[in-house]
Amino acid sequence: MFSEQRVAQMAAYLLQKRGGRMAYIKLLKLLYLADREAMGKWGESISGDCFVSMPHGPVLSQTCDLIRGFGSSIEMGWDFWIKDEDNYEVSLRQPASNRECFDELSDAELGILDGVFEKFGRMRRFEIVKYTHDHCAEWEDPHGSSFPIKPEAVFRAMETKEERVQVLLREHRKLVDLDLARSALR
């Protein structure tokens, strides 16, 4: 299930590593790559967001809406942490002074964010867009539109053996069912 607080903390963590400001398309790609890495490792993303193919590559659907200002933010969510800037950039609204600021994220999840930033953080905005076009086989050009990317497409694109794909799919379905049950209780 999508968690705005978690994705806001993910974004804040990456922005802090980058000096507090970056192009929003680059941030979207870093967040996607982190969630993709988590999917391949655990069968679930960190943010709980849905993956979609868009003209500039794969992105996280609800996160893309937040970064573009669609909808309203929850308390301690996107607008608490992230501020829109000129030139299609975003910046940290709240500096994060210690680990406790990222209390929605586990150490393992922060480790994935660190790894993604280490590998891709130096790329310029359109270099990372090109990278996702060329190296994320689950992305298909939607020709000006958008469409969902299924979890199994991500698992297979990450060159996971079919047996592992099936294990990850079962785990993913269990987590989706658990989220649905939790939602029904609210």
TARA-V767289 format. One record per backbone hydrogen bond with DSSP energy under -0.5 kcal/mol. CO is the residue of the C=O (numbers start at 0). NH is the residue of the N-H. Records with the same first field share a line. If there is no record, write none. Layout:
CO=NH / NH
This chain:
2=6
3=7
4=8
5=9
6=10
7=11
8=12
9=13
10=14
11=15
12=16
13=17
14=19
15=18
19=91
21=89
22=26
23=27
24=28
25=29
26=30
27=31
28=32
29=33
30=34
31=35
32=36
33=37
34=38
35=39
36=40
37=41 / 42 / 43
38=42
46=2
49=60
50=148
51=53 / 58
52=146
53=56
56=53
58=51 / 60
59=63
60=64
61=65
62=66
63=67
64=69
65=68
73=76
76=79 / 80
77=80 / 81
80=92 / 93
82=90
84=88
85=88
87=23
88=84
89=21
90=82
92=94
94=96
97=100
98=101
99=102
101=104
105=109
106=110
107=111
108=112
109=113
110=114
111=115
112=116
113=117
114=118
115=119
116=120
119=122
123=126 / 127
124=128
125=129
126=130
127=131
128=132
129=133
130=134
131=135
134=136
135=138
141=144
144=54
146=52
147=149
149=152 / 153
150=154
151=155
152=156
153=157
154=159
155=158
160=164
161=165
162=166
163=167
164=168
165=169
166=170
167=171
168=172
169=173
170=174
171=175
172=176
173=177
174=178
175=179
176=180
177=181
178=182
179=183
180=184
181=185
182=185
